């Protein structure tokens, strides 16, 4: 497409337009290469004249002034080369046409004129990029679309505004001229590349706080940047702040304007030193008391009240070498509070003179003419009061040997009274009553020897309490602790054990292990020294507490008494002599001496013929004595059988072993054989089975328990008491435990284990066997219950109930 205009006029007008547009483009910051692409020749050479561009359409960028009143406004007309072939329909698309923001531009589809429909706002849309199309009536695209750039030119239609409604800054007092305070900032929505957004700052008005304290301008502002600076120094004690009225204008100060405000505070510097209101003060303090406030001192400061430069700190520079006093600052009124932190003593110093120094927490500025410190003198008068006695030391620590001689002085001169009053001493706590004290002098003596093993001695220290009273005034008293560190003395001899032992002669290196103990503590106890006092025996030391006793000459058997001496390591050394009973014999695997026969046949060396004869003779004598005892027993039983009328006390047998014959008519021999007499046999004659009461050596019970015939023998028996208690008060419990065990034992008849009566008693479940005790005839009685007792009682039931 080409622009169809007159050649000469068009070229001339076009040249002037390009020159004007070039100058405007550079002024508004637009890229000429973008606006006028035809200015560049091929190869990058500058445009020197009109050159042919081989394109269908040549549409330069279009500039539209914002807020234009000429609406609608024709912007540019486009034509297609294909007009000669027929009708052409022009179309326009893009933002501002059919895309947001819509309806800003349109094109005449017949003539190709592009027209702006509404005024444009550069602050919203500063440019538009559109696409132009040439179509046939049938809708066929005749040429390739071309791009149309529309730029919106800025107008000064926005007023500059400060970014904050009020700016706040500060500057130290007496700051030198030119000191930067702060920067104020304003914004303008116009094009920043034009003068429409070129801002200029100024100060319209300066007001001091308090008012009318400044007679000239104190601050200045840089027009281009908005930086506020000082023109001269200010005194904060005169002026505390400034209120500035600011103005900003665009077009470098010639355009639109707006105003703002700035508050500038004058900050304090430490240019005033503290000063005491008075040079001397006088306070009173009670002795022996800690007092938080005995008085206040006051120092003033001309700096900002409550500020860090105003705060004062106080020090006691002189007059308190023992640190009895302290001074702090009241944060509200800046006063110094003097207190007593260590009790005063009127007797030693009735008056104290202190020198106080006041200074600021922040160092004083060099420009100040004041002194950085101020001093004052404080006189503290001590008020005398009655004081309690005092110990020279508490606790009172002394060292005493445990074997101290009664009457020995342990400690004296233990307390005094600050008021020189008469004192009275007494022992308020002495659990072992080992001590005595002189009531007037306080001299402590021992009443008896001490015992370091007392339960009241902890870690070898015995503690007692001593009370000292003021006997003259008000009876004031004080208590102190007496700590007696007991020194161990060697007052106990060592003891040796065991005193009897067995030495196995049939083992290698037979010996007896001896051990010693001592009630004393080291170093008066271990190590012990062992020695023997007879020949043929020797002591081999094992360690500090044990030694081995050995024979120097081998002996097969025998009993020996060996005196052994054992000594401790105390000073002086104490020795005890003990006699050790040593049995030398062959031993079994458990270390017990073997029986005589086992020793005889188990020896490897054999025995002599004479010893064998002696042993056999002893065995024969025992056998003869046994036969004689059996014969005597048989004679006694025969004599009792014939004598039938013996008293119960004259027979060694239990009356339950036999049914006595009372010469009454009975069944004869058949009658005597019907009933099994073993059922009434004395329980002491029954061979017992092992029970929990069995002896640990023989395996037989200590007390023979009767055996039940009508119950199985394999039921478990309860545990019987092992042995009688050592304390007699527990005998009742022992008997009750035995009764309960016997009652619950299924393997014994219901006899009390505490006592078994050797006569037929009323408690027998079988009742009386004598017809003399029968209340009625046999026919009146029912003996069927005997069948429930077991097969052994069936014969007895048949005897009385032949049915």
ZAPA-863558 format. One record per residue (C-alpha): residue number from 1; x, y, z. Coordinates in steps of 0.05 Angstrom, whole numbers. Layout:
SITE	drenvo	east	north	up
SITE	NUM	X	Y	Z;
...
END
This chain:
SITE	drenvo	east	north	up
SITE	1	0	0	0;
SITE	2	26	70	-15;
SITE	3	5	140	6;
SITE	4	-26	171	-55;
SITE	5	-10	246	-49;
SITE	6	23	296	-95;
SITE	7	96	279	-100;
SITE	8	130	346	-90;
SITE	9	85	376	-37;
SITE	10	79	311	1;
SITE	11	153	301	5;
SITE	12	164	372	30;
SITE	13	110	368	83;
SITE	14	132	299	104;
SITE	15	204	322	115;
SITE	16	181	379	159;
SITE	17	135	333	199;
SITE	18	190	283	211;
SITE	19	237	337	237;
SITE	20	183	363	284;
SITE	21	164	294	308;
SITE	22	237	276	319;
SITE	23	246	335	365;
SITE	24	182	319	403;
SITE	25	201	246	410;
SITE	26	269	262	440;
SITE	27	234	311	486;
SITE	28	184	260	511;
SITE	29	233	203	515;
SITE	30	204	160	458;
SITE	31	251	117	416;
SITE	32	255	148	346;
SITE	33	274	80	317;
SITE	34	208	53	343;
SITE	35	167	112	319;
SITE	36	201	119	251;
SITE	37	230	53	228;
SITE	38	238	78	156;
SITE	39	294	124	179;
SITE	40	343	66	180;
SITE	41	372	44	115;
SITE	42	396	-26	100;
SITE	43	461	-44	134;
SITE	44	449	4	192;
SITE	45	465	69	155;
SITE	46	430	133	175;
SITE	47	370	155	134;
SITE	48	394	209	85;
SITE	49	332	214	41;
SITE	50	267	179	24;
SITE	51	281	107	5;
SITE	52	233	57	-21;
SITE	53	207	9	31;
SITE	54	185	-56	3;
SITE	55	122	-64	42;
SITE	56	49	-60	27;
SITE	57	33	-12	85;
SITE	58	77	42	116;
SITE	59	43	69	180;
SITE	60	87	110	226;
SITE	61	71	112	302;
SITE	62	14	158	319;
SITE	63	17	207	377;
SITE	64	-47	228	413;
SITE	65	-51	281	466;
SITE	66	-85	258	530;
SITE	67	-148	294	552;
SITE	68	-160	318	481;
SITE	69	-225	357	470;
SITE	70	-228	342	395;
SITE	71	-272	280	398;
SITE	72	-277	243	352;
SITE	73	-208	257	324;
SITE	74	-181	228	260;
SITE	75	-113	198	272;
SITE	76	-90	165	206;
SITE	77	-118	136	142;
SITE	78	-96	70	113;
SITE	79	-106	44	41;
SITE	80	-92	-21	7;
SITE	81	-58	-32	-62;
SITE	82	-114	-79	-78;
SITE	83	-166	-23	-84;
SITE	84	-159	-24	-160;
SITE	85	-183	-96	-161;
SITE	86	-248	-83	-125;
SITE	87	-278	-61	-60;
SITE	88	-236	-66	4;
SITE	89	-263	-72	75;
SITE	90	-218	-47	131;
SITE	91	-218	-78	201;
SITE	92	-182	-57	266;
SITE	93	-169	-103	326;
SITE	94	-131	-100	392;
SITE	95	-133	-64	461;
SITE	96	-175	-2	456;
SITE	97	-219	-32	401;
SITE	98	-247	-100	415;
SITE	99	-203	-116	476;
SITE	100	-199	-82	543;
SITE	101	-201	-23	548;
SITE	102	-254	-25	493;
SITE	103	-285	29	451;
SITE	104	-227	79	450;
SITE	105	-213	72	375;
SITE	106	-251	52	312;
SITE	107	-238	49	236;
SITE	108	-281	69	178;
SITE	109	-286	4	139;
SITE	110	-296	41	73;
SITE	111	-245	98	77;
SITE	112	-194	67	126;
SITE	113	-193	127	174;
SITE	114	-174	109	246;
SITE	115	-212	153	296;
SITE	116	-206	163	372;
SITE	117	-275	158	404;
SITE	118	-260	181	476;
SITE	119	-208	225	512;
SITE	120	-147	185	534;
SITE	121	-113	184	602;
SITE	122	-38	172	599;
SITE	123	-35	154	673;
SITE	124	-80	94	657;
SITE	125	-56	74	586;
SITE	126	5	106	557;
SITE	127	5	67	491;
SITE	128	-38	21	447;
SITE	129	-16	-32	396;
SITE	130	-69	-47	343;
SITE	131	-74	-94	282;
SITE	132	-103	-68	215;
SITE	133	-132	-116	163;
SITE	134	-153	-107	89;
SITE	135	-210	-156	71;
SITE	136	-249	-170	8;
SITE	137	-326	-165	10;
SITE	138	-326	-240	17;
SITE	139	-282	-235	79;
SITE	140	-218	-258	45;
SITE	141	-154	-226	73;
SITE	142	-123	-187	17;
SITE	143	-57	-169	51;
SITE	144	-19	-186	113;
SITE	145	-41	-147	174;
SITE	146	1	-88	196;
SITE	147	16	-62	267;
SITE	148	-5	8	287;
SITE	149	27	40	349;
SITE	150	-11	95	384;
SITE	151	26	135	439;
SITE	152	-10	179	489;
SITE	153	26	245	502;
SITE	154	27	271	574;
SITE	155	-5	334	600;
SITE	156	7	365	669;
SITE	157	-60	343	696;
SITE	158	-36	313	764;
SITE	159	-18	353	825;
SITE	160	42	329	867;
SITE	161	27	302	936;
SITE	162	70	287	997;
SITE	163	74	213	1015;
SITE	164	57	226	1088;
SITE	165	7	275	1118;
SITE	166	60	294	1170;
SITE	167	135	279	1174;
SITE	168	169	272	1241;
SITE	169	244	280	1253;
SITE	170	293	300	1307;
SITE	171	358	336	1315;
SITE	172	404	342	1377;
SITE	173	406	409	1410;
SITE	174	464	454	1392;
SITE	175	474	414	1328;
SITE	176	522	452	1281;
SITE	177	493	487	1219;
SITE	178	484	441	1159;
SITE	179	466	380	1201;
SITE	180	417	337	1162;
SITE	181	351	326	1198;
SITE	182	308	284	1151;
SITE	183	281	279	1079;
SITE	184	210	293	1057;
SITE	185	182	258	995;
SITE	186	126	276	946;
SITE	187	99	240	885;
SITE	188	70	262	818;
SITE	189	31	215	772;
SITE	190	51	253	709;
SITE	191	105	228	662;
SITE	192	170	228	702;
SITE	193	209	240	637;
SITE	194	176	308	629;
SITE	195	174	373	668;
SITE	196	104	354	689;
SITE	197	135	310	743;
SITE	198	196	354	759;
SITE	199	185	371	833;
SITE	200	211	429	875;
SITE	201	208	432	952;
SITE	202	205	493	997;
SITE	203	189	514	1069;
SITE	204	131	562	1074;
SITE	205	130	572	1150;
SITE	206	170	554	1213;
SITE	207	136	555	1282;
SITE	208	174	539	1347;
SITE	209	147	499	1406;
SITE	210	137	535	1454;
SITE	211	113	590	1406;
SITE	212	153	653	1391;
SITE	213	219	626	1417;
SITE	214	255	633	1350;
SITE	215	262	700	1314;
SITE	216	292	672	1250;
SITE	217	291	612	1206;
SITE	218	327	553	1237;
SITE	219	318	501	1181;
SITE	220	328	499	1106;
SITE	221	307	449	1052;
SITE	222	340	427	988;
SITE	223	291	441	930;
SITE	224	308	381	886;
SITE	225	314	327	940;
SITE	226	270	350	999;
SITE	227	327	343	1050;
SITE	228	316	387	1112;
SITE	229	379	413	1147;
SITE	230	396	461	1204;
SITE	231	415	533	1193;
SITE	232	439	543	1265;
SITE	233	441	507	1334;
SITE	234	383	507	1384;
SITE	235	379	499	1460;
SITE	236	329	445	1480;
SITE	237	316	480	1546;
SITE	238	289	539	1505;
SITE	239	257	505	1445;
SITE	240	233	434	1447;
SITE	241	207	426	1375;
SITE	242	190	461	1308;
SITE	243	128	455	1264;
SITE	244	146	466	1190;
SITE	245	96	480	1134;
SITE	246	123	450	1069;
SITE	247	105	460	995;
SITE	248	120	418	934;
SITE	249	108	442	861;
SITE	250	117	408	794;
SITE	251	144	439	730;
SITE	252	206	453	771;
SITE	253	166	497	818;
SITE	254	124	532	765;
SITE	255	67	483	760;
SITE	256	16	452	807;
SITE	257	30	454	882;
SITE	258	9	421	948;
SITE	259	29	430	1021;
SITE	260	50	385	1079;
SITE	261	76	388	1150;
SITE	262	138	366	1187;
SITE	263	150	362	1263;
SITE	264	223	367	1283;
SITE	265	238	351	1356;
SITE	266	300	379	1390;
SITE	267	332	322	1428;
SITE	268	370	330	1493;
SITE	269	445	322	1502;
SITE	270	480	316	1569;
SITE	271	503	388	1575;
SITE	272	483	396	1649;
SITE	273	518	362	1707;
SITE	274	483	341	1772;
SITE	275	486	386	1833;
SITE	276	469	370	1906;
SITE	277	417	416	1936;
SITE	278	456	415	2002;
SITE	279	528	404	2018;
SITE	280	516	369	2085;
SITE	281	465	319	2112;
SITE	282	455	285	2180;
SITE	283	420	218	2191;
SITE	284	410	169	2249;
SITE	285	418	93	2248;
SITE	286	404	40	2301;
SITE	287	461	-7	2315;
SITE	288	456	-81	2300;
SITE	289	399	-69	2251;
SITE	290	393	-71	2176;
SITE	291	355	-9	2153;
SITE	292	330	1	2082;
SITE	293	325	77	2087;
SITE	294	361	120	2138;
SITE	295	356	183	2095;
SITE	296	352	213	2025;
SITE	297	397	262	1989;
SITE	298	376	303	1929;
SITE	299	416	324	1867;
SITE	300	385	364	1810;
SITE	301	401	361	1735;
SITE	302	381	412	1682;
SITE	303	374	362	1626;
SITE	304	309	333	1600;
SITE	305	269	310	1661;
SITE	306	262	234	1661;
SITE	307	311	226	1603;
SITE	308	375	185	1605;
SITE	309	417	249	1609;
SITE	310	377	271	1671;
SITE	311	388	207	1712;
SITE	312	438	211	1769;
SITE	313	479	156	1801;
SITE	314	507	162	1872;
SITE	315	570	132	1902;
SITE	316	600	130	1972;
SITE	317	670	154	1957;
SITE	318	697	161	2028;
SITE	319	682	141	2100;
SITE	320	657	69	2093;
SITE	321	717	22	2092;
SITE	322	677	-37	2120;
SITE	323	619	-30	2071;
SITE	324	565	-17	2123;
SITE	325	525	29	2077;
SITE	326	496	29	2007;
SITE	327	462	83	1966;
SITE	328	414	74	1908;
SITE	329	376	121	1861;
SITE	330	301	131	1863;
SITE	331	282	127	1789;
SITE	332	222	173	1798;
SITE	333	252	234	1832;
SITE	334	326	221	1822;
SITE	335	340	222	1898;
SITE	336	394	181	1931;
SITE	337	370	130	1983;
SITE	338	421	115	2038;
SITE	339	413	47	2074;
SITE	340	450	3	2124;
SITE	341	469	-64	2094;
SITE	342	516	-87	2149;
SITE	343	499	-78	2223;
SITE	344	533	-19	2258;
SITE	345	567	-24	2325;
SITE	346	560	34	2372;
SITE	347	616	10	2417;
SITE	348	667	9	2360;
SITE	349	644	71	2322;
SITE	350	587	116	2348;
SITE	351	589	161	2286;
SITE	352	605	154	2212;
SITE	353	621	210	2163;
SITE	354	608	193	2091;
SITE	355	626	231	2027;
SITE	356	576	221	1971;
SITE	357	588	233	1897;
SITE	358	534	245	1845;
SITE	359	545	237	1770;
SITE	360	505	224	1707;
SITE	361	497	155	1675;
SITE	362	515	187	1608;
SITE	363	581	223	1602;
SITE	364	577	299	1601;
SITE	365	586	332	1533;
SITE	366	651	369	1523;
SITE	367	616	433	1505;
SITE	368	584	437	1575;
SITE	369	613	485	1626;
SITE	370	586	444	1686;
SITE	371	627	396	1728;
SITE	372	611	323	1714;
SITE	373	606	306	1789;
SITE	374	580	337	1853;
SITE	375	597	318	1926;
SITE	376	562	323	1994;
SITE	377	580	302	2065;
SITE	378	533	257	2105;
SITE	379	540	246	2180;
SITE	380	509	181	2206;
SITE	381	499	179	2282;
SITE	382	494	108	2311;
SITE	383	440	98	2364;
SITE	384	463	53	2420;
SITE	385	419	-7	2440;
SITE	386	426	-66	2486;
SITE	387	459	-124	2448;
SITE	388	458	-198	2458;
SITE	389	522	-235	2476;
SITE	390	566	-258	2420;
SITE	391	608	-320	2409;
SITE	392	679	-310	2386;
SITE	393	665	-365	2335;
SITE	394	603	-404	2318;
SITE	395	606	-463	2313;
SITE	396	660	-474	2365;
SITE	397	705	-529	2337;
SITE	398	752	-569	2382;
SITE	399	788	-635	2376;
SITE	400	786	-684	2435;
SITE	401	811	-756	2442;
SITE	402	754	-804	2456;
SITE	403	790	-830	2518;
SITE	404	794	-761	2550;
SITE	405	804	-759	2625;
SITE	406	741	-734	2661;
SITE	407	751	-663	2687;
SITE	408	796	-642	2629;
SITE	409	781	-572	2602;
SITE	410	755	-577	2530;
SITE	411	746	-503	2513;
SITE	412	742	-436	2549;
SITE	413	732	-361	2534;
SITE	414	678	-375	2483;
SITE	415	634	-312	2485;
SITE	416	632	-238	2505;
SITE	417	581	-183	2512;
SITE	418	588	-119	2470;
SITE	419	558	-79	2527;
SITE	420	606	-111	2577;
SITE	421	548	-142	2615;
SITE	422	556	-203	2661;
SITE	423	543	-268	2624;
SITE	424	512	-334	2646;
SITE	425	531	-399	2610;
SITE	426	493	-465	2606;
SITE	427	491	-527	2562;
SITE	428	423	-531	2529;
SITE	429	434	-595	2489;
SITE	430	481	-652	2508;
SITE	431	449	-719	2488;
SITE	432	503	-763	2519;
SITE	433	514	-719	2581;
SITE	434	588	-719	2569;
SITE	435	599	-644	2584;
SITE	436	598	-596	2642;
SITE	437	603	-519	2639;
SITE	438	620	-465	2689;
SITE	439	560	-419	2692;
SITE	440	601	-357	2704;
SITE	441	664	-367	2661;
SITE	442	637	-412	2605;
SITE	443	693	-462	2615;
SITE	444	672	-530	2585;
SITE	445	700	-594	2615;
SITE	446	690	-669	2603;
SITE	447	648	-706	2655;
SITE	448	666	-775	2628;
SITE	449	705	-808	2572;
SITE	450	674	-804	2503;
SITE	451	652	-862	2459;
SITE	452	664	-851	2386;
SITE	453	614	-906	2369;
SITE	454	556	-871	2401;
SITE	455	495	-861	2355;
SITE	456	499	-786	2371;
SITE	457	568	-783	2340;
SITE	458	563	-769	2265;
SITE	459	626	-772	2223;
SITE	460	667	-772	2288;
SITE	461	635	-705	2309;
SITE	462	594	-696	2372;
SITE	463	550	-634	2373;
SITE	464	525	-598	2434;
SITE	465	489	-531	2443;
SITE	466	512	-476	2490;
SITE	467	468	-418	2510;
SITE	468	496	-352	2535;
SITE	469	450	-302	2570;
SITE	470	457	-229	2589;
SITE	471	448	-233	2664;
SITE	472	445	-158	2676;
SITE	473	397	-127	2625;
SITE	474	333	-158	2597;
SITE	475	362	-228	2597;
SITE	476	380	-228	2523;
SITE	477	412	-294	2502;
SITE	478	444	-328	2443;
SITE	479	456	-401	2427;
SITE	480	517	-431	2393;
SITE	481	541	-499	2371;
SITE	482	599	-536	2402;
SITE	483	628	-586	2352;
SITE	484	675	-636	2385;
SITE	485	716	-675	2335;
SITE	486	732	-741	2369;
SITE	487	801	-771	2357;
SITE	488	803	-846	2355;
SITE	489	846	-879	2409;
SITE	490	869	-951	2413;
SITE	491	826	-974	2471;
SITE	492	801	-1041	2446;
SITE	493	841	-1105	2436;
SITE	494	830	-1145	2373;
SITE	495	787	-1208	2376;
SITE	496	803	-1273	2342;
SITE	497	754	-1323	2312;
SITE	498	737	-1379	2303;
SITE	499	756	-1406	2371;
SITE	500	743	-1478	2348;
SITE	501	756	-1509	2280;
SITE	502	767	-1575	2243;
SITE	503	831	-1589	2206;
SITE	504	825	-1644	2152;
SITE	505	887	-1688	2156;
SITE	506	871	-1725	2092;
SITE	507	876	-1663	2048;
SITE	508	935	-1626	2019;
SITE	509	961	-1569	2062;
SITE	510	912	-1576	2120;
SITE	511	901	-1510	2155;
SITE	512	851	-1467	2194;
SITE	513	832	-1397	2169;
SITE	514	834	-1347	2225;
SITE	515	804	-1277	2224;
SITE	516	809	-1217	2271;
SITE	517	765	-1157	2285;
SITE	518	774	-1095	2326;
SITE	519	723	-1045	2351;
SITE	520	773	-989	2340;
SITE	521	777	-952	2274;
SITE	522	837	-944	2230;
SITE	523	894	-931	2242;
SITE	524	885	-967	2308;
SITE	525	857	-1031	2279;
SITE	526	881	-1063	2214;
SITE	527	928	-1090	2193;
SITE	528	932	-1145	2247;
SITE	529	993	-1186	2265;
SITE	530	982	-1261	2281;
SITE	531	1031	-1307	2320;
SITE	532	1028	-1373	2357;
SITE	533	1058	-1386	2425;
SITE	534	1073	-1461	2421;
SITE	535	1117	-1505	2380;
SITE	536	1094	-1552	2323;
SITE	537	1045	-1499	2300;
SITE	538	1057	-1438	2255;
SITE	539	1018	-1378	2230;
SITE	540	1020	-1357	2156;
SITE	541	995	-1286	2147;
SITE	542	945	-1281	2089;
SITE	543	927	-1206	2091;
SITE	544	915	-1151	2142;
SITE	545	855	-1187	2172;
SITE	546	865	-1263	2159;
SITE	547	918	-1316	2172;
SITE	548	926	-1391	2165;
SITE	549	941	-1436	2225;
SITE	550	982	-1497	2204;
SITE	551	1017	-1557	2236;
SITE	552	1091	-1561	2230;
SITE	553	1088	-1637	2244;
SITE	554	1036	-1680	2209;
SITE	555	985	-1711	2256;
SITE	556	931	-1760	2235;
SITE	557	880	-1741	2286;
SITE	558	870	-1711	2354;
SITE	559	845	-1650	2390;
SITE	560	893	-1593	2404;
SITE	561	889	-1525	2440;
SITE	562	932	-1474	2405;
SITE	563	944	-1406	2437;
SITE	564	946	-1351	2383;
SITE	565	964	-1278	2394;
SITE	566	937	-1223	2350;
SITE	567	960	-1150	2353;
SITE	568	931	-1088	2322;
SITE	569	967	-1029	2290;
SITE	570	949	-977	2342;
SITE	571	994	-934	2384;
SITE	572	1006	-963	2433;
SITE	573	995	-1032	2402;
SITE	574	945	-1077	2437;
SITE	575	950	-1153	2437;
SITE	576	900	-1207	2455;
SITE	577	913	-1282	2464;
SITE	578	860	-1332	2445;
SITE	579	861	-1409	2451;
SITE	580	838	-1443	2388;
SITE	581	809	-1513	2396;
SITE	582	831	-1551	2334;
SITE	583	805	-1621	2317;
SITE	584	851	-1657	2268;
SITE	585	815	-1715	2233;
SITE	586	802	-1745	2165;
SITE	587	744	-1709	2131;
SITE	588	691	-1727	2082;
SITE	589	674	-1688	2019;
SITE	590	634	-1638	2061;
SITE	591	693	-1623	2106;
SITE	592	663	-1661	2166;
SITE	593	702	-1711	2206;
SITE	594	689	-1783	2183;
SITE	595	660	-1837	2229;
SITE	596	708	-1884	2265;
SITE	597	698	-1942	2217;
SITE	598	703	-1897	2157;
SITE	599	765	-1867	2185;
SITE	600	795	-1935	2196;
SITE	601	780	-1964	2128;
SITE	602	787	-1900	2091;
SITE	603	858	-1886	2114;
SITE	604	912	-1899	2067;
SITE	605	965	-1915	2118;
SITE	606	924	-1971	2153;
SITE	607	918	-1984	2228;
SITE	608	960	-2023	2276;
SITE	609	940	-2092	2303;
SITE	610	932	-2068	2374;
SITE	611	884	-2012	2352;
SITE	612	844	-2063	2313;
SITE	613	838	-2109	2374;
SITE	614	814	-2050	2417;
SITE	615	762	-2031	2365;
SITE	616	735	-2102	2359;
SITE	617	731	-2109	2434;
SITE	618	689	-2047	2439;
SITE	619	642	-2073	2386;
SITE	620	634	-2139	2422;
SITE	621	619	-2104	2488;
SITE	622	565	-2062	2456;
SITE	623	533	-2124	2426;
SITE	624	532	-2159	2495;
SITE	625	500	-2098	2526;
SITE	626	447	-2096	2472;
SITE	627	428	-2170	2484;
SITE	628	425	-2157	2558;
SITE	629	377	-2099	2548;
SITE	630	331	-2142	2504;
SITE	631	329	-2197	2556;
SITE	632	312	-2150	2612;
SITE	633	256	-2120	2571;
SITE	634	226	-2188	2556;
SITE	635	226	-2206	2630;
SITE	636	190	-2143	2648;
SITE	637	135	-2155	2596;
SITE	638	125	-2226	2621;
SITE	639	119	-2202	2693;
SITE	640	68	-2149	2673;
SITE	641	26	-2200	2634;
SITE	642	20	-2245	2694;
SITE	643	8	-2191	2744;
SITE	644	-53	-2160	2708;
SITE	645	-68	-2115	2768;
SITE	646	-10	-2067	2760;
SITE	647	-24	-1994	2766;
SITE	648	-20	-1950	2706;
SITE	649	40	-1913	2733;
SITE	650	79	-1978	2744;
SITE	651	80	-1998	2671;
SITE	652	127	-1970	2618;
SITE	653	79	-1988	2563;
SITE	654	21	-1946	2540;
SITE	655	-45	-1973	2568;
SITE	656	-71	-1968	2496;
SITE	657	-23	-2023	2475;
SITE	658	-67	-2076	2511;
SITE	659	-139	-2087	2529;
SITE	660	-139	-2105	2603;
SITE	661	-177	-2166	2623;
SITE	662	-225	-2154	2681;
SITE	663	-244	-2228	2692;
SITE	664	-310	-2219	2658;
SITE	665	-338	-2271	2613;
SITE	666	-317	-2260	2542;
SITE	667	-303	-2297	2479;
SITE	668	-239	-2330	2501;
SITE	669	-183	-2333	2453;
SITE	670	-229	-2318	2396;
SITE	671	-251	-2255	2432;
SITE	672	-179	-2232	2440;
SITE	673	-162	-2244	2367;
SITE	674	-224	-2212	2338;
SITE	675	-200	-2141	2349;
SITE	676	-136	-2116	2318;
SITE	677	-99	-2087	2378;
SITE	678	-51	-2048	2333;
SITE	679	-106	-1996	2322;
SITE	680	-98	-1972	2394;
SITE	681	-22	-1976	2396;
SITE	682	17	-1919	2428;
SITE	683	34	-1868	2374;
SITE	684	105	-1862	2403;
SITE	685	120	-1933	2380;
SITE	686	102	-1921	2308;
SITE	687	160	-1912	2260;
SITE	688	151	-1842	2233;
SITE	689	159	-1818	2163;
SITE	690	203	-1758	2148;
SITE	691	168	-1692	2160;
SITE	692	186	-1618	2159;
SITE	693	205	-1627	2233;
SITE	694	261	-1676	2215;
SITE	695	330	-1664	2242;
SITE	696	379	-1637	2190;
SITE	697	430	-1690	2210;
SITE	698	394	-1755	2223;
SITE	699	332	-1743	2181;
SITE	700	286	-1765	2239;
SITE	701	233	-1719	2269;
SITE	702	247	-1683	2333;
SITE	703	179	-1706	2360;
SITE	704	150	-1772	2338;
SITE	705	85	-1761	2302;
SITE	706	30	-1815	2302;
SITE	707	11	-1848	2236;
SITE	708	-60	-1851	2213;
SITE	709	-82	-1920	2189;
SITE	710	-146	-1899	2154;
SITE	711	-118	-1849	2105;
SITE	712	-67	-1853	2049;
SITE	713	5	-1834	2066;
SITE	714	22	-1796	2004;
SITE	715	-17	-1732	2019;
SITE	716	25	-1670	2030;
SITE	717	36	-1648	2102;
SITE	718	36	-1575	2124;
SITE	719	99	-1540	2147;
SITE	720	111	-1547	2222;
SITE	721	148	-1495	2263;
SITE	722	223	-1505	2257;
SITE	723	246	-1490	2328;
SITE	724	221	-1456	2391;
SITE	725	230	-1381	2391;
SITE	726	285	-1348	2431;
SITE	727	238	-1297	2461;
SITE	728	192	-1329	2515;
SITE	729	137	-1281	2496;
SITE	730	129	-1317	2429;
SITE	731	116	-1387	2460;
SITE	732	41	-1378	2451;
SITE	733	48	-1363	2378;
SITE	734	94	-1423	2370;
SITE	735	43	-1470	2403;
SITE	736	-15	-1442	2362;
SITE	737	24	-1450	2297;
SITE	738	39	-1523	2316;
SITE	739	-34	-1537	2332;
SITE	740	-57	-1507	2266;
SITE	741	-6	-1549	2228;
SITE	742	-27	-1613	2263;
SITE	743	-101	-1600	2252;
SITE	744	-89	-1592	2177;
SITE	745	-43	-1652	2170;
SITE	746	-80	-1710	2134;
SITE	747	-25	-1761	2152;
SITE	748	-33	-1762	2227;
SITE	749	-92	-1779	2274;
SITE	750	-126	-1721	2308;
SITE	751	-79	-1717	2368;
SITE	752	-55	-1648	2391;
SITE	753	18	-1638	2375;
SITE	754	26	-1598	2438;
SITE	755	12	-1658	2483;
SITE	756	-8	-1731	2472;
SITE	757	-41	-1765	2532;
SITE	758	-20	-1836	2547;
SITE	759	-89	-1857	2569;
SITE	760	-156	-1864	2536;
SITE	761	-190	-1796	2544;
SITE	762	-259	-1768	2536;
SITE	763	-242	-1737	2469;
SITE	764	-234	-1804	2433;
SITE	765	-279	-1811	2373;
SITE	766	-283	-1886	2386;
SITE	767	-314	-1877	2454;
SITE	768	-302	-1922	2514;
SITE	769	-286	-1996	2502;
SITE	770	-306	-2016	2572;
SITE	771	-375	-2042	2584;
SITE	772	-373	-2011	2653;
SITE	773	-379	-1941	2621;
SITE	774	-439	-1961	2579;
SITE	775	-502	-1923	2597;
SITE	776	-548	-1974	2564;
SITE	777	-547	-2042	2534;
SITE	778	-511	-2061	2469;
SITE	779	-577	-2070	2436;
SITE	780	-593	-1997	2445;
SITE	781	-532	-1974	2408;
SITE	782	-521	-1967	2333;
SITE	783	-451	-1987	2310;
SITE	784	-461	-1975	2236;
SITE	785	-418	-1912	2239;
SITE	786	-357	-1957	2251;
SITE	787	-363	-1982	2180;
SITE	788	-349	-1911	2156;
SITE	789	-281	-1912	2190;
SITE	790	-250	-1962	2144;
SITE	791	-241	-2036	2136;
SITE	792	-200	-2042	2201;
SITE	793	-260	-2022	2243;
SITE	794	-309	-2071	2211;
SITE	795	-286	-2126	2259;
SITE	796	-299	-2082	2318;
SITE	797	-369	-2067	2292;
SITE	798	-383	-2141	2285;
SITE	799	-361	-2154	2357;
SITE	800	-415	-2108	2385;
SITE	801	-467	-2115	2331;
SITE	802	-469	-2187	2306;
SITE	803	-528	-2170	2262;
END
